[in-house]
Amino acid sequence: MARSNRPPKLLRNLSAKIAAIPMIATAIVIFVGCTAWTVAHSFTGSRLLPKLNWVGTKQYDRLWDANRWLQSVENIVIYGVCSLIFSLVIGFLLAALLDQKIRFENTFRTIFLYPFALSFIVTGLVWQWVLNPEFGIEKIVQGWGFEGFAFAPLQNQDWVIYGVLIAGLWQGTGFVMCLMLAGLRGIDEDIWKAARVDGIPMWKTYIFIVIPMMKGVLITALVIIAAGIVKVYDLVVAQTGGGPGIASEVPAKYVYDYMFKNQNLGQGFAASTVMLLTVLIILIPWAYLEFGRRKRG
């Protein structure tokens, strides 16, 4: 039996493996190393400078006793749940409409996607003006004769997070639409023909046939939206600054303020560690589903 001349598995694609060494080293040293450093210092009493004076879980106890942190968690939950639902629903509906081969499809697609090209700072400032009761939507509608109309969510502590949500949806829904549209364009035309022959209404075709076939696209969109929700910061700073009071605080702003303004690194490290665990809770199930599916395939 002839012996194989193929090189050992370790030596295959050796050039590519050598080229990947800097990237792997960077990931290990910077990302993994810095993450471990942050988690370790979250158990210290570090103030202005990091110090290894261990205090156990006191920083976490303080964190979950702080009204500001609890308010930020409540806000991110409200913002996150609403953002996930509305981004997916609105993005899919827009994609379904564009998938009908309408005229000027490229124009509409550009219009819907354009806000995604803007930074969160610009988006926050724009919607701060739009929702301003002195010259925004409220003022315009009142100028039309509806004197009793009131719409100033950014001035109301109970509704301010929904004003931030409106700006976030305006910016991010177009990107979700493009993901959904790519998934719809990947559906075999024969499936649509078979559904029409069987007399299945279009809405049932979408819900019971098309959407289950787009599971990969939906999971990808879900992960991207969720990752953006956890780290939302710029939008809140530009639009409300966390106010009125602490009504629109979010975890990322809490971390920034404690680390760079209040000079309490230990508290900021503890809050950022909680955010890291939240991201891992999101990413690990997605990675298991994605890579497990590929392995089984």
N, C-alpha and C positions, 0 to 999 in steps of 0.2 A: 504494500500500500504506500503510495507516494506521500511524502511528508509535505505539509503545507509550508509555503514560503512567506506566508503573511506574518508581519511583525506581531509581537505580543500586544495585547489590548492596551496596555499602559503606554506603549510607544506610538499608537496610531494617532494621526492628526497632531503630531508633536508640536509643529509650528503654531497651530491654533492654541494649544494648551499653554505654550510659553507666552504667547501674546496676551493670554487672559490672566497671567499671574499678577500684573499691576492692578487690574480691576479687582481681582479676588482679594489681594492684600489690602487695597483701599477699603473694600467693604468690611473686611474683618477688623482692621485697625480702627477705622473712623466710625463706622456705623455700629458694629457690635461692641467695640471697645468703649465708645462714648456712651452707648446705651447702658452698658454695665456700670460705668462710672456714675452716670446720673442716678440709676436705681440705688447704688450703694450710698450715695450722698443724700438720698431722700430719707435715710435713717440717721442722719446727723443733725446737729443744731447749727448748721452753717448759716451765717448772716451775710455780711458784705463779701467775704471770701470763703471758698470751700474749705472746710476743716473736718478731720475725721474724729470729731467728738460725738460718739454714738449716743443717741437718745432713744433708741428703739423705735416704736411706732407712734411716738408723740406727735410727729408732724402729720401723720395720717389722722390721728385723733383730733387734732386742731382743725385739719382740713374739713372733716365731716361735721364739725361743730360750728363752722363758719357759715353765717347766713348768706354771705356773698357767693361762696362756692355752691351751696345748695340751690341758690337762685340760678346760678350759671348752669348747673346740671339740669334743672327743670326747663330752662330755656332751650338747651341743646336737645333735650328729648322732644319738646314740642316742635322745634324747628326741624329736627331730624325726621320725625315721623311724617309730618306734613310735607316736607321736601321730598322724601322718598315716594310717597303716594302720588303727589301731584306731578312731580317730575316724570315718573313712569307713565302715568295716565295721559297727561298732556302731550308728552313726547311721542307716545305711541299713536295718539289720535292724529297729531300733525303728520307723522310718518305715514299713517294709513291714508290720509287725504292726498299727500304728495305721491303716494304709490299708485294713484288712479290715473297716472300719466296726464295730469292737467297741463294746460298751457302755462307758459312762463314758470315752469317748475324750478329752473335754476335761479330765477329772480327771487321767488318765494323762499327757496332754501337758503339763499344768501342773506335775506332779510331776517329769517329766524335764527340763523347761526351767528349773525353779526355781533349781538351782545356778548357772546362768549369770547370774542377777541378783545374785549375791554377788560381792564384790570378791575379788581373788586373795589379799589379806592374810587375809581371813576364811577362805577355803578352805584356805590354808596352815596356819593355826592349828588349824582343825577337824581336818584330817588329821594334824597333828602329835600331837594327842591320841589320835585313833583308832589310830594306828600306834605309840603309846607302849607299850613292853612292860610297864610297871608298872600301867596301868589301861586299855589298849586291847584290840584284837582278841586279842592273845596271852594276856593275863590272863583274858579272858572264856572263851576256848576251854580254857585250862588249868583254869579253875574248873568246867568240865563234865566233868572227869576225864581229859582228854588232857594229862597232865603233861609229855610229851615234845614237845608242839607248840611251835614257835618261829617267830615272824613279826615281826621288828623290822628292816625294811629301812633305816630311817633311822639305825640304829646301825651299819650295815655299809657300809664304804667301797665294796665291790663292787656293792652293791644299792641304795644310797641314791637314785640317779637314777631307779630304777624306782618307788620310793616317791613321788617327786615326780611321776612320770608318772601314777600312779594318781589323785592329786589333780587333775591337769590334765584327765584324761579325765572324771572325775566332773563337773567344772565345764563343760567345753566340748562334750561329746557331745550334750547336749540341743539346743543351738543347731544343730548339724549335722543332727540329726534333723528339726528344723523345716524346714530348707532342703530336705532330701530329701523330706519329706512334701509340701511345696509343689510340688516337681517331679513327684512321683507323681500328685498330684491334677490335674496338667495333662495327663496322658496320656489320650487319647481312649478312652472306654469301648468303642468298637467294636473296638479292638485286643484288649482282653481277651476280648470275645465271640468274635472270630475265632480266637484262640488256643485257647479252650475247644472250639470247633467242630472244630478241627483235631486236638484231643487232645494238645496240647502241655502237658507238665507245668508247673506254676506256676513252679518254680525255673528252668526253661529260659526261660520267658517273661521273667522278671526279668533273667536274665543276658544273653540274646541279643537281646532286643527292647527292653525297657524301659530298661535302663541305657544303651545307646547313644543312646537318644532323650533322655536326661537329661544329655548332655555339657556343656551350658552350666551347669547347676546344679552338676555335679561340679567343673568348673573353678573356679567361684566359691567353692565350699566349700574347695577345695584352696588357693586363694590366701589366703582368710581364715585358715585354719589355719596355713599357712606363715608369714604375717605375724605371727601371734601367737607362733609358736615362736621366731622370730628375736629378738623383744623380751621374752621371758620373763624376769622379774626378781622381781616382787613375791612370786610363789609360792615361789621358792627362799629369799628373805630371810625370809619368815614361817615357812617349814616347817623349814629346816635352817640358815639363815645361811651357806650355802656349805659346811658341814661334812658329816661329820667331816673335819677338816683342810681340804683343798681339793677333796674328793671330789665335791661337788655344785656346783662353780663353773660359771657360765654367762657368755657374753660380755657381756651387759648389766651384770651385777654387776661384772665386771672393769673395764669402762669407768667405772662410777660410782665404784668404789673408787680407781682411779688419778687420776681428775679431782678428786674432792672429799675423799678421805682421805689419799692418798699424795702429793698436791700435785705430780702429774706430768702436766700437761696434754698435753704432746706425745705421751706414750704412750697416754693416753685418747683423744686425737684419732685416732691411728693405728688403735686397736682399733675405734672407732666408724666409721671409713672402711671398714674391712673388713666390718663389719656392713651398711653402706650398699650396698656392692657385692653382698653376698649378697641383699639385698632387691631390687636391680635385676635380678639374675639370675633371680629369681622372677617379678617383675612384667613385665619386657619380653616374654618369651614369651607370657604371658597376654594382655597388651595387643595383641600382634600377632595372636594367635588370635581374640580377641574383636572387635577393630575390623576386622581383615581379613575376618572372616566377615560382619560387617554390611555392609562395602563390597561384597563379592561378592554378598550378598543383595539 
